[in-house]
Amino acid sequence: MENKKSKKSNETIGTKIKKIRLKQKLTQDNLARKSDLPYTTLTKIETNVITKPSIQTVMKIAKGLGISLDDLMK
């Protein structure tokens, strides 16, 4: 039996970022600008080309989304 919690932990950081970004009705370009990151970096993270972005990058994205790093990493 698979519970929801195990499903969540399999979710990549890119998938989480995309989900939150869409919920906030932000485009990739908007979020890249807010996060002070290159657009291509953000798209690569969201499409899981980059699966382990640096902590600095993740912190910038969390700030751009207006959420804590903890909330993003949950």
C-alpha positions as YAML, in Angstrom:
chain: A
units: angstrom
residues:
- id: 1
  name: MET
  ca: [0.00, 0.00, 0.00]
- id: 2
  name: GLU
  ca: [1.40, 3.36, -1.00]
- id: 3
  name: ASN
  ca: [0.54, 6.39, 1.07]
- id: 4
  name: LYS
  ca: [0.68, 10.01, -0.02]
- id: 5
  name: LYS
  ca: [3.79, 10.78, 2.00]
- id: 6
  name: SER
  ca: [6.00, 8.35, 0.07]
- id: 7
  name: LYS
  ca: [4.67, 9.77, -3.19]
- id: 8
  name: LYS
  ca: [5.65, 13.30, -2.12]
- id: 9
  name: SER
  ca: [9.23, 12.36, -1.27]
- id: 10
  name: ASN
  ca: [9.68, 10.94, -4.79]
- id: 11
  name: GLU
  ca: [8.75, 14.31, -6.23]
- id: 12
  name: THR
  ca: [11.78, 16.14, -7.61]
- id: 13
  name: ILE
  ca: [12.65, 19.67, -6.55]
- id: 14
  name: GLY
  ca: [11.91, 20.77, -10.13]
- id: 15
  name: THR
  ca: [8.42, 19.30, -10.01]
- id: 16
  name: LYS
  ca: [7.72, 21.04, -6.70]
- id: 17
  name: ILE
  ca: [8.97, 24.38, -8.02]
- id: 18
  name: LYS
  ca: [6.82, 24.07, -11.13]
- id: 19
  name: LYS
  ca: [3.74, 23.14, -9.09]
- id: 20
  name: ILE
  ca: [4.15, 26.12, -6.76]
- id: 21
  name: ARG
  ca: [4.95, 28.47, -9.64]
- id: 22
  name: LEU
  ca: [1.79, 27.46, -11.51]
- id: 23
  name: LYS
  ca: [-0.29, 27.79, -8.34]
- id: 24
  name: GLN
  ca: [1.02, 31.37, -8.05]
- id: 25
  name: LYS
  ca: [0.24, 31.97, -11.74]
- id: 26
  name: LEU
  ca: [3.85, 32.90, -12.50]
- id: 27
  name: THR
  ca: [5.52, 32.24, -15.83]
- id: 28
  name: GLN
  ca: [8.98, 30.69, -15.90]
- id: 29
  name: ASP
  ca: [10.30, 34.05, -17.06]
- id: 30
  name: ASN
  ca: [8.63, 35.88, -14.15]
- id: 31
  name: LEU
  ca: [10.06, 33.46, -11.62]
- id: 32
  name: ALA
  ca: [13.53, 33.52, -13.19]
- id: 33
  name: ARG
  ca: [13.55, 37.32, -12.92]
- id: 34
  name: LYS
  ca: [12.22, 37.31, -9.35]
- id: 35
  name: SER
  ca: [14.80, 34.69, -8.40]
- id: 36
  name: ASP
  ca: [17.64, 36.51, -10.16]
- id: 37
  name: LEU
  ca: [18.47, 33.37, -12.15]
- id: 38
  name: PRO
  ca: [18.95, 32.71, -15.85]
- id: 39
  name: TYR
  ca: [15.71, 31.56, -17.49]
- id: 40
  name: THR
  ca: [17.49, 28.50, -18.88]
- id: 41
  name: THR
  ca: [18.60, 27.42, -15.41]
- id: 42
  name: LEU
  ca: [15.04, 27.54, -14.12]
- id: 43
  name: THR
  ca: [13.66, 25.60, -17.09]
- id: 44
  name: LYS
  ca: [16.36, 22.94, -16.72]
- id: 45
  name: ILE
  ca: [15.50, 22.50, -13.04]
- id: 46
  name: GLU
  ca: [11.75, 22.31, -13.74]
- id: 47
  name: THR
  ca: [12.23, 19.75, -16.51]
- id: 48
  name: ASN
  ca: [14.62, 17.72, -14.35]
- id: 49
  name: VAL
  ca: [17.61, 18.21, -16.62]
- id: 50
  name: ILE
  ca: [19.24, 19.59, -13.48]
- id: 51
  name: THR
  ca: [18.12, 17.30, -10.64]
- id: 52
  name: LYS
  ca: [20.43, 18.58, -7.91]
- id: 53
  name: PRO
  ca: [20.59, 22.38, -8.11]
- id: 54
  name: SER
  ca: [22.91, 24.13, -5.65]
- id: 55
  name: ILE
  ca: [21.49, 25.25, -2.33]
- id: 56
  name: GLN
  ca: [22.13, 28.87, -3.36]
- id: 57
  name: THR
  ca: [19.99, 28.37, -6.47]
- id: 58
  name: VAL
  ca: [17.19, 26.71, -4.49]
- id: 59
  name: MET
  ca: [17.30, 29.56, -1.95]
- id: 60
  name: LYS
  ca: [16.95, 32.13, -4.74]
- id: 61
  name: ILE
  ca: [13.96, 30.24, -6.17]
- id: 62
  name: ALA
  ca: [12.30, 29.97, -2.74]
- id: 63
  name: LYS
  ca: [12.79, 33.72, -2.28]
- id: 64
  name: GLY
  ca: [11.37, 34.36, -5.77]
- id: 65
  name: LEU
  ca: [8.32, 32.27, -4.86]
- id: 66
  name: GLY
  ca: [7.99, 34.12, -1.57]
- id: 67
  name: ILE
  ca: [8.25, 30.94, 0.49]
- id: 68
  name: SER
  ca: [10.78, 29.57, 2.94]
- id: 69
  name: LEU
  ca: [13.45, 27.10, 1.93]
- id: 70
  name: ASP
  ca: [11.85, 24.67, 4.40]
- id: 71
  name: ASP
  ca: [8.50, 24.91, 2.64]
- id: 72
  name: LEU
  ca: [10.11, 24.25, -0.71]
- id: 73
  name: MET
  ca: [12.10, 21.27, 0.58]
- id: 74
  name: LYS
  ca: [9.11, 19.61, 2.31]
...
